[in-house]
Amino acid sequence: MTYRVCFVCTGNICRSPMAESVFRARTAQAGLDGLVEIDSAGTDGWHEGDGADPRTVSVLEEHGYDGGHTARQFQPSWFSRLDLVIALDTGHLRALRSLAPTPEDAGKVRLLRSYDPAAGADLDVPDPYYGGRDGFEECLEMVEAASEGLLTAVREQTEGRVA
């Protein structure tokens, strides 16, 4: 039985595709790629059908990750098939929980940096879109740091499942 994770930011061209790519690589390295399905979406549909921001792609590829991506908008109907919905900041967290059809679905929404014990009180991954390349590098560092804790949590949830 497949465990499904969806990363969500605003436009699905910077933070969430970065998190999707990093976490897909982490699950593959852990031997969970056949057991865990990973995708991403945006709370808004502004960039639907577009590729990831070129800065996202270049930072991902320079660090050995896949930069291929097509943006899409998150749909409330997806909650029924998802096990975990990962918000990249508190605004996304609120938006996703308000879209959730049931309290159980709202409970599936978590902040990515809540899986990073070193994150402290600020659990938002800042939006790098309006800044320079250094913001994309910082975003990648935050995503990578949180992905280790997220991988541990997903591994616990998938224990005993068969792909």
Phi and psi in radians as a Rosetta constraint file:
Dihedral C 1 N 2 CA 2 C 2 CIRCULARHARMONIC -1.337 0.35
Dihedral N 2 CA 2 C 2 N 3 CIRCULARHARMONIC 2.406 0.35
Dihedral C 2 N 3 CA 3 C 3 CIRCULARHARMONIC -1.714 0.35
Dihedral N 3 CA 3 C 3 N 4 CIRCULARHARMONIC 2.205 0.35
Dihedral C 3 N 4 CA 4 C 4 CIRCULARHARMONIC -1.971 0.35
Dihedral N 4 CA 4 C 4 N 5 CIRCULARHARMONIC 2.253 0.35
Dihedral C 4 N 5 CA 5 C 5 CIRCULARHARMONIC -2.171 0.35
Dihedral N 5 CA 5 C 5 N 6 CIRCULARHARMONIC 2.338 0.35
Dihedral C 5 N 6 CA 6 C 6 CIRCULARHARMONIC -2.218 0.35
Dihedral N 6 CA 6 C 6 N 7 CIRCULARHARMONIC 2.201 0.35
Dihedral C 6 N 7 CA 7 C 7 CIRCULARHARMONIC -1.623 0.35
Dihedral N 7 CA 7 C 7 N 8 CIRCULARHARMONIC 2.387 0.35
Dihedral C 7 N 8 CA 8 C 8 CIRCULARHARMONIC -2.327 0.35
Dihedral N 8 CA 8 C 8 N 9 CIRCULARHARMONIC 2.254 0.35
Dihedral C 8 N 9 CA 9 C 9 CIRCULARHARMONIC -2.210 0.35
Dihedral N 9 CA 9 C 9 N 10 CIRCULARHARMONIC -2.734 0.35
Dihedral C 9 N 10 CA 10 C 10 CIRCULARHARMONIC -1.370 0.35
Dihedral N 10 CA 10 C 10 N 11 CIRCULARHARMONIC -1.040 0.35
Dihedral C 10 N 11 CA 11 C 11 CIRCULARHARMONIC -1.844 0.35
Dihedral N 11 CA 11 C 11 N 12 CIRCULARHARMONIC -0.120 0.35
Dihedral C 11 N 12 CA 12 C 12 CIRCULARHARMONIC 1.113 0.35
Dihedral N 12 CA 12 C 12 N 13 CIRCULARHARMONIC 0.658 0.35
Dihedral C 12 N 13 CA 13 C 13 CIRCULARHARMONIC -2.237 0.35
Dihedral N 13 CA 13 C 13 N 14 CIRCULARHARMONIC -0.161 0.35
Dihedral C 13 N 14 CA 14 C 14 CIRCULARHARMONIC -2.155 0.35
Dihedral N 14 CA 14 C 14 N 15 CIRCULARHARMONIC -1.412 0.35
Dihedral C 14 N 15 CA 15 C 15 CIRCULARHARMONIC -1.221 0.35
Dihedral N 15 CA 15 C 15 N 16 CIRCULARHARMONIC -0.869 0.35
Dihedral C 15 N 16 CA 16 C 16 CIRCULARHARMONIC -1.199 0.35
Dihedral N 16 CA 16 C 16 N 17 CIRCULARHARMONIC -0.664 0.35
Dihedral C 16 N 17 CA 17 C 17 CIRCULARHARMONIC -1.159 0.35
Dihedral N 17 CA 17 C 17 N 18 CIRCULARHARMONIC -0.548 0.35
Dihedral C 17 N 18 CA 18 C 18 CIRCULARHARMONIC -1.134 0.35
Dihedral N 18 CA 18 C 18 N 19 CIRCULARHARMONIC -0.811 0.35
Dihedral C 18 N 19 CA 19 C 19 CIRCULARHARMONIC -1.108 0.35
Dihedral N 19 CA 19 C 19 N 20 CIRCULARHARMONIC -0.707 0.35
Dihedral C 19 N 20 CA 20 C 20 CIRCULARHARMONIC -1.037 0.35
Dihedral N 20 CA 20 C 20 N 21 CIRCULARHARMONIC -0.841 0.35
Dihedral C 20 N 21 CA 21 C 21 CIRCULARHARMONIC -1.132 0.35
Dihedral N 21 CA 21 C 21 N 22 CIRCULARHARMONIC -0.793 0.35
Dihedral C 21 N 22 CA 22 C 22 CIRCULARHARMONIC -1.114 0.35
Dihedral N 22 CA 22 C 22 N 23 CIRCULARHARMONIC -0.799 0.35
Dihedral C 22 N 23 CA 23 C 23 CIRCULARHARMONIC -1.226 0.35
Dihedral N 23 CA 23 C 23 N 24 CIRCULARHARMONIC -0.583 0.35
Dihedral C 23 N 24 CA 24 C 24 CIRCULARHARMONIC -1.075 0.35
Dihedral N 24 CA 24 C 24 N 25 CIRCULARHARMONIC -0.743 0.35
Dihedral C 24 N 25 CA 25 C 25 CIRCULARHARMONIC -1.125 0.35
Dihedral N 25 CA 25 C 25 N 26 CIRCULARHARMONIC -0.720 0.35
Dihedral C 25 N 26 CA 26 C 26 CIRCULARHARMONIC -1.115 0.35
Dihedral N 26 CA 26 C 26 N 27 CIRCULARHARMONIC -0.747 0.35
Dihedral C 26 N 27 CA 27 C 27 CIRCULARHARMONIC -1.184 0.35
Dihedral N 27 CA 27 C 27 N 28 CIRCULARHARMONIC -0.626 0.35
Dihedral C 27 N 28 CA 28 C 28 CIRCULARHARMONIC -1.132 0.35
Dihedral N 28 CA 28 C 28 N 29 CIRCULARHARMONIC -0.772 0.35
Dihedral C 28 N 29 CA 29 C 29 CIRCULARHARMONIC -1.079 0.35
Dihedral N 29 CA 29 C 29 N 30 CIRCULARHARMONIC -0.555 0.35
Dihedral C 29 N 30 CA 30 C 30 CIRCULARHARMONIC -1.500 0.35
Dihedral N 30 CA 30 C 30 N 31 CIRCULARHARMONIC -0.028 0.35
Dihedral C 30 N 31 CA 31 C 31 CIRCULARHARMONIC 1.345 0.35
Dihedral N 31 CA 31 C 31 N 32 CIRCULARHARMONIC 0.351 0.35
Dihedral C 31 N 32 CA 32 C 32 CIRCULARHARMONIC -1.833 0.35
Dihedral N 32 CA 32 C 32 N 33 CIRCULARHARMONIC 0.067 0.35
Dihedral C 32 N 33 CA 33 C 33 CIRCULARHARMONIC -1.064 0.35
Dihedral N 33 CA 33 C 33 N 34 CIRCULARHARMONIC -0.486 0.35
Dihedral C 33 N 34 CA 34 C 34 CIRCULARHARMONIC -1.424 0.35
Dihedral N 34 CA 34 C 34 N 35 CIRCULARHARMONIC -0.191 0.35
Dihedral C 34 N 35 CA 35 C 35 CIRCULARHARMONIC -1.858 0.35
Dihedral N 35 CA 35 C 35 N 36 CIRCULARHARMONIC -0.394 0.35
Dihedral C 35 N 36 CA 36 C 36 CIRCULARHARMONIC -2.086 0.35
Dihedral N 36 CA 36 C 36 N 37 CIRCULARHARMONIC 2.220 0.35
Dihedral C 36 N 37 CA 37 C 37 CIRCULARHARMONIC -1.812 0.35
Dihedral N 37 CA 37 C 37 N 38 CIRCULARHARMONIC 2.269 0.35
Dihedral C 37 N 38 CA 38 C 38 CIRCULARHARMONIC -2.191 0.35
Dihedral N 38 CA 38 C 38 N 39 CIRCULARHARMONIC 2.332 0.35
Dihedral C 38 N 39 CA 39 C 39 CIRCULARHARMONIC -2.585 0.35
Dihedral N 39 CA 39 C 39 N 40 CIRCULARHARMONIC -3.026 0.35
Dihedral C 39 N 40 CA 40 C 40 CIRCULARHARMONIC -2.628 0.35
Dihedral N 40 CA 40 C 40 N 41 CIRCULARHARMONIC 2.887 0.35
Dihedral C 40 N 41 CA 41 C 41 CIRCULARHARMONIC -2.807 0.35
Dihedral N 41 CA 41 C 41 N 42 CIRCULARHARMONIC 3.022 0.35
Dihedral C 41 N 42 CA 42 C 42 CIRCULARHARMONIC -2.032 0.35
Dihedral N 42 CA 42 C 42 N 43 CIRCULARHARMONIC 2.664 0.35
Dihedral C 42 N 43 CA 43 C 43 CIRCULARHARMONIC -1.216 0.35
Dihedral N 43 CA 43 C 43 N 44 CIRCULARHARMONIC -0.426 0.35
Dihedral C 43 N 44 CA 44 C 44 CIRCULARHARMONIC -2.071 0.35
Dihedral N 44 CA 44 C 44 N 45 CIRCULARHARMONIC 2.757 0.35
Dihedral C 44 N 45 CA 45 C 45 CIRCULARHARMONIC -1.781 0.35
Dihedral N 45 CA 45 C 45 N 46 CIRCULARHARMONIC 0.336 0.35
Dihedral C 45 N 46 CA 46 C 46 CIRCULARHARMONIC -0.960 0.35
Dihedral N 46 CA 46 C 46 N 47 CIRCULARHARMONIC -0.672 0.35
Dihedral C 46 N 47 CA 47 C 47 CIRCULARHARMONIC -1.903 0.35
Dihedral N 47 CA 47 C 47 N 48 CIRCULARHARMONIC 0.234 0.35
Dihedral C 47 N 48 CA 48 C 48 CIRCULARHARMONIC -0.908 0.35
Dihedral N 48 CA 48 C 48 N 49 CIRCULARHARMONIC 2.256 0.35
Dihedral C 48 N 49 CA 49 C 49 CIRCULARHARMONIC 1.585 0.35
Dihedral N 49 CA 49 C 49 N 50 CIRCULARHARMONIC -0.231 0.35
Dihedral C 49 N 50 CA 50 C 50 CIRCULARHARMONIC -1.446 0.35
Dihedral N 50 CA 50 C 50 N 51 CIRCULARHARMONIC 2.794 0.35
Dihedral C 50 N 51 CA 51 C 51 CIRCULARHARMONIC -1.372 0.35
Dihedral N 51 CA 51 C 51 N 52 CIRCULARHARMONIC 3.047 0.35
Dihedral C 51 N 52 CA 52 C 52 CIRCULARHARMONIC -1.155 0.35
Dihedral N 52 CA 52 C 52 N 53 CIRCULARHARMONIC 2.728 0.35
Dihedral C 52 N 53 CA 53 C 53 CIRCULARHARMONIC -0.928 0.35
Dihedral N 53 CA 53 C 53 N 54 CIRCULARHARMONIC 2.380 0.35
Dihedral C 53 N 54 CA 54 C 54 CIRCULARHARMONIC -0.979 0.35
Dihedral N 54 CA 54 C 54 N 55 CIRCULARHARMONIC -0.535 0.35
Dihedral C 54 N 55 CA 55 C 55 CIRCULARHARMONIC -1.204 0.35
Dihedral N 55 CA 55 C 55 N 56 CIRCULARHARMONIC -0.644 0.35
Dihedral C 55 N 56 CA 56 C 56 CIRCULARHARMONIC -1.081 0.35
Dihedral N 56 CA 56 C 56 N 57 CIRCULARHARMONIC -0.843 0.35
Dihedral C 56 N 57 CA 57 C 57 CIRCULARHARMONIC -1.047 0.35
Dihedral N 57 CA 57 C 57 N 58 CIRCULARHARMONIC -0.826 0.35
Dihedral C 57 N 58 CA 58 C 58 CIRCULARHARMONIC -1.146 0.35
Dihedral N 58 CA 58 C 58 N 59 CIRCULARHARMONIC -0.719 0.35
Dihedral C 58 N 59 CA 59 C 59 CIRCULARHARMONIC -1.128 0.35
Dihedral N 59 CA 59 C 59 N 60 CIRCULARHARMONIC -0.773 0.35
Dihedral C 59 N 60 CA 60 C 60 CIRCULARHARMONIC -1.050 0.35
Dihedral N 60 CA 60 C 60 N 61 CIRCULARHARMONIC -0.889 0.35
Dihedral C 60 N 61 CA 61 C 61 CIRCULARHARMONIC -1.143 0.35
Dihedral N 61 CA 61 C 61 N 62 CIRCULARHARMONIC -0.631 0.35
Dihedral C 61 N 62 CA 62 C 62 CIRCULARHARMONIC -1.150 0.35
Dihedral N 62 CA 62 C 62 N 63 CIRCULARHARMONIC -0.388 0.35
Dihedral C 62 N 63 CA 63 C 63 CIRCULARHARMONIC -1.800 0.35
Dihedral N 63 CA 63 C 63 N 64 CIRCULARHARMONIC 0.219 0.35
Dihedral C 63 N 64 CA 64 C 64 CIRCULARHARMONIC 1.514 0.35
Dihedral N 64 CA 64 C 64 N 65 CIRCULARHARMONIC 0.275 0.35
Dihedral C 64 N 65 CA 65 C 65 CIRCULARHARMONIC -1.818 0.35
Dihedral N 65 CA 65 C 65 N 66 CIRCULARHARMONIC 2.801 0.35
Dihedral C 65 N 66 CA 66 C 66 CIRCULARHARMONIC -1.315 0.35
Dihedral N 66 CA 66 C 66 N 67 CIRCULARHARMONIC 2.297 0.35
Dihedral C 66 N 67 CA 67 C 67 CIRCULARHARMONIC -1.789 0.35
Dihedral N 67 CA 67 C 67 N 68 CIRCULARHARMONIC -0.003 0.35
Dihedral C 67 N 68 CA 68 C 68 CIRCULARHARMONIC -1.219 0.35
Dihedral N 68 CA 68 C 68 N 69 CIRCULARHARMONIC 2.388 0.35
Dihedral C 68 N 69 CA 69 C 69 CIRCULARHARMONIC -2.970 0.35
Dihedral N 69 CA 69 C 69 N 70 CIRCULARHARMONIC 2.580 0.35
Dihedral C 69 N 70 CA 70 C 70 CIRCULARHARMONIC -2.287 0.35
Dihedral N 70 CA 70 C 70 N 71 CIRCULARHARMONIC 2.139 0.35
Dihedral C 70 N 71 CA 71 C 71 CIRCULARHARMONIC -1.219 0.35
Dihedral N 71 CA 71 C 71 N 72 CIRCULARHARMONIC 2.582 0.35
Dihedral C 71 N 72 CA 72 C 72 CIRCULARHARMONIC -2.648 0.35
Dihedral N 72 CA 72 C 72 N 73 CIRCULARHARMONIC 2.880 0.35
Dihedral C 72 N 73 CA 73 C 73 CIRCULARHARMONIC -1.747 0.35
Dihedral N 73 CA 73 C 73 N 74 CIRCULARHARMONIC 2.416 0.35
Dihedral C 73 N 74 CA 74 C 74 CIRCULARHARMONIC -1.162 0.35
Dihedral N 74 CA 74 C 74 N 75 CIRCULARHARMONIC 2.383 0.35
Dihedral C 74 N 75 CA 75 C 75 CIRCULARHARMONIC -2.000 0.35
Dihedral N 75 CA 75 C 75 N 76 CIRCULARHARMONIC 2.344 0.35
Dihedral C 75 N 76 CA 76 C 76 CIRCULARHARMONIC -0.973 0.35
Dihedral N 76 CA 76 C 76 N 77 CIRCULARHARMONIC -0.524 0.35
Dihedral C 76 N 77 CA 77 C 77 CIRCULARHARMONIC -1.127 0.35
Dihedral N 77 CA 77 C 77 N 78 CIRCULARHARMONIC -0.309 0.35
Dihedral C 77 N 78 CA 78 C 78 CIRCULARHARMONIC -1.233 0.35
Dihedral N 78 CA 78 C 78 N 79 CIRCULARHARMONIC -0.411 0.35
Dihedral C 78 N 79 CA 79 C 79 CIRCULARHARMONIC -0.902 0.35
Dihedral N 79 CA 79 C 79 N 80 CIRCULARHARMONIC -0.665 0.35
Dihedral C 79 N 80 CA 80 C 80 CIRCULARHARMONIC -1.125 0.35
Dihedral N 80 CA 80 C 80 N 81 CIRCULARHARMONIC -0.427 0.35
Dihedral C 80 N 81 CA 81 C 81 CIRCULARHARMONIC -1.798 0.35
Dihedral N 81 CA 81 C 81 N 82 CIRCULARHARMONIC -0.140 0.35
Dihedral C 81 N 82 CA 82 C 82 CIRCULARHARMONIC -1.675 0.35
Dihedral N 82 CA 82 C 82 N 83 CIRCULARHARMONIC 2.538 0.35
Dihedral C 82 N 83 CA 83 C 83 CIRCULARHARMONIC -1.665 0.35
Dihedral N 83 CA 83 C 83 N 84 CIRCULARHARMONIC -0.534 0.35
Dihedral C 83 N 84 CA 84 C 84 CIRCULARHARMONIC -2.589 0.35
Dihedral N 84 CA 84 C 84 N 85 CIRCULARHARMONIC 2.312 0.35
Dihedral C 84 N 85 CA 85 C 85 CIRCULARHARMONIC -2.078 0.35
Dihedral N 85 CA 85 C 85 N 86 CIRCULARHARMONIC 2.058 0.35
Dihedral C 85 N 86 CA 86 C 86 CIRCULARHARMONIC -1.826 0.35
Dihedral N 86 CA 86 C 86 N 87 CIRCULARHARMONIC 1.987 0.35
Dihedral C 86 N 87 CA 87 C 87 CIRCULARHARMONIC -1.519 0.35
Dihedral N 87 CA 87 C 87 N 88 CIRCULARHARMONIC 2.500 0.35
Dihedral C 87 N 88 CA 88 C 88 CIRCULARHARMONIC -1.584 0.35
Dihedral N 88 CA 88 C 88 N 89 CIRCULARHARMONIC -0.294 0.35
Dihedral C 88 N 89 CA 89 C 89 CIRCULARHARMONIC -2.651 0.35
Dihedral N 89 CA 89 C 89 N 90 CIRCULARHARMONIC 3.023 0.35
Dihedral C 89 N 90 CA 90 C 90 CIRCULARHARMONIC -1.166 0.35
Dihedral N 90 CA 90 C 90 N 91 CIRCULARHARMONIC -0.492 0.35
Dihedral C 90 N 91 CA 91 C 91 CIRCULARHARMONIC -1.125 0.35
Dihedral N 91 CA 91 C 91 N 92 CIRCULARHARMONIC -0.736 0.35
Dihedral C 91 N 92 CA 92 C 92 CIRCULARHARMONIC -1.154 0.35
Dihedral N 92 CA 92 C 92 N 93 CIRCULARHARMONIC -0.689 0.35
Dihedral C 92 N 93 CA 93 C 93 CIRCULARHARMONIC -1.001 0.35
Dihedral N 93 CA 93 C 93 N 94 CIRCULARHARMONIC -0.865 0.35
Dihedral C 93 N 94 CA 94 C 94 CIRCULARHARMONIC -1.086 0.35
Dihedral N 94 CA 94 C 94 N 95 CIRCULARHARMONIC -0.799 0.35
Dihedral C 94 N 95 CA 95 C 95 CIRCULARHARMONIC -1.069 0.35
Dihedral N 95 CA 95 C 95 N 96 CIRCULARHARMONIC -0.773 0.35
Dihedral C 95 N 96 CA 96 C 96 CIRCULARHARMONIC -1.180 0.35
Dihedral N 96 CA 96 C 96 N 97 CIRCULARHARMONIC -0.738 0.35
Dihedral C 96 N 97 CA 97 C 97 CIRCULARHARMONIC -1.137 0.35
Dihedral N 97 CA 97 C 97 N 98 CIRCULARHARMONIC -0.566 0.35
Dihedral C 97 N 98 CA 98 C 98 CIRCULARHARMONIC -1.274 0.35
Dihedral N 98 CA 98 C 98 N 99 CIRCULARHARMONIC -0.428 0.35
Dihedral C 98 N 99 CA 99 C 99 CIRCULARHARMONIC -1.407 0.35
Dihedral N 99 CA 99 C 99 N 100 CIRCULARHARMONIC -0.340 0.35
Dihedral C 99 N 100 CA 100 C 100 CIRCULARHARMONIC -1.107 0.35
Dihedral N 100 CA 100 C 100 N 101 CIRCULARHARMONIC 2.234 0.35
Dihedral C 100 N 101 CA 101 C 101 CIRCULARHARMONIC -1.213 0.35
Dihedral N 101 CA 101 C 101 N 102 CIRCULARHARMONIC -0.432 0.35
Dihedral C 101 N 102 CA 102 C 102 CIRCULARHARMONIC -2.378 0.35
Dihedral N 102 CA 102 C 102 N 103 CIRCULARHARMONIC 2.823 0.35
Dihedral C 102 N 103 CA 103 C 103 CIRCULARHARMONIC -1.065 0.35
Dihedral N 103 CA 103 C 103 N 104 CIRCULARHARMONIC -0.575 0.35
Dihedral C 103 N 104 CA 104 C 104 CIRCULARHARMONIC -1.118 0.35
Dihedral N 104 CA 104 C 104 N 105 CIRCULARHARMONIC -0.716 0.35
Dihedral C 104 N 105 CA 105 C 105 CIRCULARHARMONIC -1.151 0.35
Dihedral N 105 CA 105 C 105 N 106 CIRCULARHARMONIC -0.726 0.35
Dihedral C 105 N 106 CA 106 C 106 CIRCULARHARMONIC -1.055 0.35
Dihedral N 106 CA 106 C 106 N 107 CIRCULARHARMONIC -0.572 0.35
Dihedral C 106 N 107 CA 107 C 107 CIRCULARHARMONIC -1.221 0.35
Dihedral N 107 CA 107 C 107 N 108 CIRCULARHARMONIC -0.232 0.35
Dihedral C 107 N 108 CA 108 C 108 CIRCULARHARMONIC -1.397 0.35
Dihedral N 108 CA 108 C 108 N 109 CIRCULARHARMONIC -0.207 0.35
Dihedral C 108 N 109 CA 109 C 109 CIRCULARHARMONIC -1.563 0.35
Dihedral N 109 CA 109 C 109 N 110 CIRCULARHARMONIC 2.228 0.35
Dihedral C 109 N 110 CA 110 C 110 CIRCULARHARMONIC -2.376 0.35
Dihedral N 110 CA 110 C 110 N 111 CIRCULARHARMONIC 2.714 0.35
Dihedral C 110 N 111 CA 111 C 111 CIRCULARHARMONIC -1.481 0.35
Dihedral N 111 CA 111 C 111 N 112 CIRCULARHARMONIC 2.357 0.35
Dihedral C 111 N 112 CA 112 C 112 CIRCULARHARMONIC -0.976 0.35
Dihedral N 112 CA 112 C 112 N 113 CIRCULARHARMONIC -0.833 0.35
Dihedral C 112 N 113 CA 113 C 113 CIRCULARHARMONIC -1.255 0.35
Dihedral N 113 CA 113 C 113 N 114 CIRCULARHARMONIC -0.118 0.35
Dihedral C 113 N 114 CA 114 C 114 CIRCULARHARMONIC -1.183 0.35
Dihedral N 114 CA 114 C 114 N 115 CIRCULARHARMONIC -0.239 0.35
Dihedral C 114 N 115 CA 115 C 115 CIRCULARHARMONIC -1.601 0.35
Dihedral N 115 CA 115 C 115 N 116 CIRCULARHARMONIC 0.031 0.35
Dihedral C 115 N 116 CA 116 C 116 CIRCULARHARMONIC -1.922 0.35
Dihedral N 116 CA 116 C 116 N 117 CIRCULARHARMONIC 1.829 0.35
Dihedral C 116 N 117 CA 117 C 117 CIRCULARHARMONIC -1.067 0.35
Dihedral N 117 CA 117 C 117 N 118 CIRCULARHARMONIC -0.372 0.35
Dihedral C 117 N 118 CA 118 C 118 CIRCULARHARMONIC -1.521 0.35
Dihedral N 118 CA 118 C 118 N 119 CIRCULARHARMONIC -0.033 0.35
Dihedral C 118 N 119 CA 119 C 119 CIRCULARHARMONIC -1.189 0.35
Dihedral N 119 CA 119 C 119 N 120 CIRCULARHARMONIC -0.465 0.35
Dihedral C 119 N 120 CA 120 C 120 CIRCULARHARMONIC 1.319 0.35
Dihedral N 120 CA 120 C 120 N 121 CIRCULARHARMONIC -2.593 0.35
Dihedral C 120 N 121 CA 121 C 121 CIRCULARHARMONIC -1.470 0.35
Dihedral N 121 CA 121 C 121 N 122 CIRCULARHARMONIC -0.444 0.35
Dihedral C 121 N 122 CA 122 C 122 CIRCULARHARMONIC -1.537 0.35
Dihedral N 122 CA 122 C 122 N 123 CIRCULARHARMONIC 1.807 0.35
Dihedral C 122 N 123 CA 123 C 123 CIRCULARHARMONIC -1.734 0.35
Dihedral N 123 CA 123 C 123 N 124 CIRCULARHARMONIC 0.123 0.35
Dihedral C 123 N 124 CA 124 C 124 CIRCULARHARMONIC -1.443 0.35
Dihedral N 124 CA 124 C 124 N 125 CIRCULARHARMONIC 2.441 0.35
Dihedral C 124 N 125 CA 125 C 125 CIRCULARHARMONIC -1.608 0.35
Dihedral N 125 CA 125 C 125 N 126 CIRCULARHARMONIC 1.966 0.35
Dihedral C 125 N 126 CA 126 C 126 CIRCULARHARMONIC -1.055 0.35
Dihedral N 126 CA 126 C 126 N 127 CIRCULARHARMONIC 2.523 0.35
Dihedral C 126 N 127 CA 127 C 127 CIRCULARHARMONIC -1.300 0.35
Dihedral N 127 CA 127 C 127 N 128 CIRCULARHARMONIC 2.044 0.35
Dihedral C 127 N 128 CA 128 C 128 CIRCULARHARMONIC -1.484 0.35
Dihedral N 128 CA 128 C 128 N 129 CIRCULARHARMONIC -0.080 0.35
Dihedral C 128 N 129 CA 129 C 129 CIRCULARHARMONIC -0.933 0.35
Dihedral N 129 CA 129 C 129 N 130 CIRCULARHARMONIC -0.773 0.35
Dihedral C 129 N 130 CA 130 C 130 CIRCULARHARMONIC -1.585 0.35
Dihedral N 130 CA 130 C 130 N 131 CIRCULARHARMONIC 0.086 0.35
Dihedral C 130 N 131 CA 131 C 131 CIRCULARHARMONIC -1.940 0.35
Dihedral N 131 CA 131 C 131 N 132 CIRCULARHARMONIC -2.836 0.35
Dihedral C 131 N 132 CA 132 C 132 CIRCULARHARMONIC -1.615 0.35
Dihedral N 132 CA 132 C 132 N 133 CIRCULARHARMONIC -3.060 0.35
Dihedral C 132 N 133 CA 133 C 133 CIRCULARHARMONIC -1.045 0.35
Dihedral N 133 CA 133 C 133 N 134 CIRCULARHARMONIC -0.557 0.35
Dihedral C 133 N 134 CA 134 C 134 CIRCULARHARMONIC -1.046 0.35
Dihedral N 134 CA 134 C 134 N 135 CIRCULARHARMONIC -0.543 0.35
Dihedral C 134 N 135 CA 135 C 135 CIRCULARHARMONIC -1.162 0.35
Dihedral N 135 CA 135 C 135 N 136 CIRCULARHARMONIC -0.589 0.35
Dihedral C 135 N 136 CA 136 C 136 CIRCULARHARMONIC -1.251 0.35
Dihedral N 136 CA 136 C 136 N 137 CIRCULARHARMONIC -0.669 0.35
Dihedral C 136 N 137 CA 137 C 137 CIRCULARHARMONIC -1.112 0.35
Dihedral N 137 CA 137 C 137 N 138 CIRCULARHARMONIC -0.768 0.35
Dihedral C 137 N 138 CA 138 C 138 CIRCULARHARMONIC -1.091 0.35
Dihedral N 138 CA 138 C 138 N 139 CIRCULARHARMONIC -0.719 0.35
Dihedral C 138 N 139 CA 139 C 139 CIRCULARHARMONIC -1.038 0.35
Dihedral N 139 CA 139 C 139 N 140 CIRCULARHARMONIC -0.806 0.35
Dihedral C 139 N 140 CA 140 C 140 CIRCULARHARMONIC -1.051 0.35
Dihedral N 140 CA 140 C 140 N 141 CIRCULARHARMONIC -0.756 0.35
Dihedral C 140 N 141 CA 141 C 141 CIRCULARHARMONIC -1.036 0.35
Dihedral N 141 CA 141 C 141 N 142 CIRCULARHARMONIC -0.768 0.35
Dihedral C 141 N 142 CA 142 C 142 CIRCULARHARMONIC -1.133 0.35
Dihedral N 142 CA 142 C 142 N 143 CIRCULARHARMONIC -0.740 0.35
Dihedral C 142 N 143 CA 143 C 143 CIRCULARHARMONIC -1.115 0.35
Dihedral N 143 CA 143 C 143 N 144 CIRCULARHARMONIC -0.793 0.35
Dihedral C 143 N 144 CA 144 C 144 CIRCULARHARMONIC -1.085 0.35
Dihedral N 144 CA 144 C 144 N 145 CIRCULARHARMONIC -0.760 0.35
Dihedral C 144 N 145 CA 145 C 145 CIRCULARHARMONIC -1.076 0.35
Dihedral N 145 CA 145 C 145 N 146 CIRCULARHARMONIC -0.754 0.35
Dihedral C 145 N 146 CA 146 C 146 CIRCULARHARMONIC -1.303 0.35
Dihedral N 146 CA 146 C 146 N 147 CIRCULARHARMONIC -0.462 0.35
Dihedral C 146 N 147 CA 147 C 147 CIRCULARHARMONIC -1.115 0.35
Dihedral N 147 CA 147 C 147 N 148 CIRCULARHARMONIC -0.524 0.35
Dihedral C 147 N 148 CA 148 C 148 CIRCULARHARMONIC -1.135 0.35
Dihedral N 148 CA 148 C 148 N 149 CIRCULARHARMONIC -0.820 0.35
Dihedral C 148 N 149 CA 149 C 149 CIRCULARHARMONIC -1.172 0.35
Dihedral N 149 CA 149 C 149 N 150 CIRCULARHARMONIC -0.655 0.35
Dihedral C 149 N 150 CA 150 C 150 CIRCULARHARMONIC -1.125 0.35
Dihedral N 150 CA 150 C 150 N 151 CIRCULARHARMONIC -0.717 0.35
Dihedral C 150 N 151 CA 151 C 151 CIRCULARHARMONIC -1.055 0.35
Dihedral N 151 CA 151 C 151 N 152 CIRCULARHARMONIC -0.733 0.35
Dihedral C 151 N 152 CA 152 C 152 CIRCULARHARMONIC -1.056 0.35
Dihedral N 152 CA 152 C 152 N 153 CIRCULARHARMONIC -0.782 0.35
Dihedral C 152 N 153 CA 153 C 153 CIRCULARHARMONIC -1.128 0.35
Dihedral N 153 CA 153 C 153 N 154 CIRCULARHARMONIC -0.751 0.35
Dihedral C 153 N 154 CA 154 C 154 CIRCULARHARMONIC -1.195 0.35
Dihedral N 154 CA 154 C 154 N 155 CIRCULARHARMONIC -0.682 0.35
Dihedral C 154 N 155 CA 155 C 155 CIRCULARHARMONIC -1.021 0.35
Dihedral N 155 CA 155 C 155 N 156 CIRCULARHARMONIC -0.744 0.35
Dihedral C 155 N 156 CA 156 C 156 CIRCULARHARMONIC -1.109 0.35
Dihedral N 156 CA 156 C 156 N 157 CIRCULARHARMONIC -0.689 0.35
Dihedral C 156 N 157 CA 157 C 157 CIRCULARHARMONIC -1.241 0.35
Dihedral N 157 CA 157 C 157 N 158 CIRCULARHARMONIC -0.481 0.35
Dihedral C 157 N 158 CA 158 C 158 CIRCULARHARMONIC -1.687 0.35
Dihedral N 158 CA 158 C 158 N 159 CIRCULARHARMONIC -0.077 0.35
Dihedral C 158 N 159 CA 159 C 159 CIRCULARHARMONIC -0.960 0.35
Dihedral N 159 CA 159 C 159 N 160 CIRCULARHARMONIC 2.204 0.35
Dihedral C 159 N 160 CA 160 C 160 CIRCULARHARMONIC 1.566 0.35
Dihedral N 160 CA 160 C 160 N 161 CIRCULARHARMONIC -0.144 0.35
Dihedral C 160 N 161 CA 161 C 161 CIRCULARHARMONIC -1.402 0.35
Dihedral N 161 CA 161 C 161 N 162 CIRCULARHARMONIC 2.651 0.35
Dihedral C 161 N 162 CA 162 C 162 CIRCULARHARMONIC -1.987 0.35
Dihedral N 162 CA 162 C 162 N 163 CIRCULARHARMONIC 2.336 0.35
